[in-house]
Amino acid sequence: SDTAQISGVVTRGDTGQPLEGAMVRLVRWDGGLGRQFPPVRTDAEGRFRVGQLPPGDYAATFSADGFVSLEFGQRHPQMPAQRIELAAGQQYTSANITLPRTVAIEGHLVDEFGDPVPGLLVQVMRVQFVAGKHRLMPVGGSRGATSNDLGHFRLFNLPPGEYYLVALSGPFAGAEAAAGFSL
């Protein structure tokens, strides 16, 4: 048979144990076009297998609730991913990956008198090198959180890393805001 397969094991970054129920999505790239295959889930041993694949260049994405989604070859989201080049009939058995747990940041906003500050938008920022300079940029995919009536906020589903928090109010809280109040 000239159909190939991709298989591997998904493990938990916090314990090193197999990660049951992780979602594995494959996309076969041909030129600039991607053909997505039906996703599969890992078994109790963290194993998955996708068969009946035509030869080609594949990207694999791994995700699970409470874990950082990664592409094959990544250890964290900022790393470049690797493609799997499958030949006709090839059994690629080492599509293994470890997914780190997501983290959360929570806290309370208070004014200069120690009173809670409700309704402030809190965004997660990270230092990135953009346009030739180090800049504080919003973390992709994070919409931020608004402080509640007690001034409490919680940001979750973040990959482990170093972050800055920015609290925005009034005209600074809009989507086009570029400045705010540092916490």
C-alpha positions in Angstrom: 0.0 0.0 0.0 1.2 3.5 -0.7 -0.7 5.1 2.1 1.3 6.3 5.1 0.6 6.9 8.8 1.6 9.2 11.6 1.7 8.1 15.2 3.1 9.2 18.5 2.6 9.9 22.2 1.4 13.1 23.9 2.6 13.6 27.5 1.8 16.1 30.3 4.5 18.7 30.9 3.7 18.8 34.7 4.1 15.1 35.4 5.6 13.5 32.3 2.6 11.1 32.3 0.6 10.2 29.1 -2.1 12.7 28.3 -5.4 11.0 27.5 -8.0 12.7 25.4 -5.6 15.2 23.7 -6.8 16.4 20.3 -4.5 15.8 17.3 -5.1 17.7 14.1 -3.2 17.0 10.9 -3.0 19.3 7.9 -1.4 18.2 4.6 0.2 21.1 2.8 0.5 21.2 -0.9 1.8 24.5 -2.2 -0.1 27.1 -0.2 -3.2 24.9 0.2 -3.9 22.9 3.3 -6.1 19.8 3.5 -7.3 19.1 7.0 -7.9 15.5 8.2 -10.5 14.6 10.8 -9.0 15.1 14.3 -8.2 12.1 16.5 -7.9 11.9 20.3 -5.2 10.2 22.3 -5.9 7.0 24.2 -5.3 6.2 27.9 -1.5 5.8 27.1 -1.4 9.1 25.3 -1.0 7.4 22.0 -2.5 8.4 18.7 -2.4 7.0 15.1 -3.7 8.5 11.9 -3.5 6.1 8.9 -4.6 6.1 5.3 -2.5 9.3 4.6 -1.3 10.2 1.2 2.4 11.1 0.9 3.1 14.8 1.5 4.1 17.6 3.9 2.1 17.5 7.2 1.7 19.9 10.1 0.4 18.5 13.4 -1.4 20.6 16.1 -1.9 19.2 19.6 -4.4 20.6 22.2 -6.1 19.6 25.4 -8.1 21.5 28.0 -5.8 23.1 30.6 -2.7 22.7 28.5 -0.9 24.9 26.0 -1.7 24.1 22.4 1.5 23.4 20.4 2.5 22.3 16.9 4.8 19.4 16.3 8.4 20.4 17.1 7.5 23.1 19.6 8.3 23.2 23.3 6.6 26.6 23.7 4.4 28.7 21.3 7.1 31.1 20.3 9.3 28.3 18.8 9.1 27.4 15.1 7.1 24.2 14.3 8.4 21.3 12.3 6.7 19.6 9.4 6.5 15.9 8.9 7.4 14.8 5.3 5.7 11.5 4.6 6.8 9.3 1.8 4.5 6.7 0.2 3.9 3.9 2.7 6.0 5.5 5.4 5.2 4.7 9.1 6.2 7.9 11.0 6.1 6.8 14.6 7.8 9.6 16.5 5.3 12.4 16.3 5.8 12.8 20.1 5.1 16.0 22.1 4.9 17.3 25.6 2.2 19.9 26.4 2.8 22.3 29.3 0.0 23.2 31.7 -1.5 26.6 31.2 -1.1 29.2 33.9 -3.4 31.9 35.4 -2.7 35.3 36.8 -5.1 36.9 39.2 -5.1 39.8 41.5 -7.0 42.8 42.9 -6.9 46.4 41.7 -7.1 49.1 44.3 -6.9 52.9 44.1 -4.5 55.2 46.1 -6.9 54.9 49.1 -7.0 51.1 49.0 -10.5 50.9 47.7 -11.4 48.3 44.9 -11.4 49.6 41.4 -14.1 47.8 39.3 -14.4 47.9 35.5 -10.7 48.2 34.5 -9.5 46.1 31.6 -6.4 44.1 32.5 -4.3 42.9 29.6 -1.3 40.5 29.5 1.8 41.9 27.8 5.2 40.5 26.8 8.4 42.1 25.7 8.9 41.3 22.0 11.4 42.6 19.4 9.3 44.4 16.8 10.3 46.9 14.1 13.9 47.0 15.4 13.0 47.7 19.0 12.0 45.9 22.2 8.3 46.7 22.8 5.6 45.7 25.2 3.1 43.8 23.1 -0.2 42.2 24.0 0.0 38.4 24.2 -1.8 36.8 21.2 -5.2 35.3 21.9 -5.6 37.0 25.3 -8.6 39.3 25.3 -7.8 40.5 28.8 -10.2 40.5 31.8 -12.3 43.2 33.5 -12.0 43.8 37.2 -15.2 43.0 39.1 -17.0 45.0 41.8 -14.3 43.9 44.3 -11.5 44.9 41.9 -10.7 41.2 41.3 -9.4 40.0 37.9 -8.3 36.6 36.6 -6.4 35.9 33.3 -6.1 32.2 32.4 -5.1 29.8 29.6 -1.7 31.4 29.4 1.5 29.5 28.5 4.2 29.6 31.2 6.4 32.7 30.9 7.2 36.2 32.1 4.5 38.8 31.6 3.6 42.4 32.3 0.1 43.5 33.3 -1.5 46.7 32.1 -4.8 48.1 33.5 -6.7 50.3 31.1 -9.6 52.6 31.7 -11.9 55.0 29.9 -10.7 55.8 26.4 -7.6 53.7 26.9 -9.7 50.5 27.3 -10.8 50.4 23.6 -9.4 47.9 21.1 -7.1 50.7 19.6 -5.6 51.6 22.9 -1.8 51.8 23.0 -1.3 53.1 26.5 -2.7 52.6 30.0 -1.8 52.4 33.6 1.0 50.0 34.6 0.3 47.8 37.6 
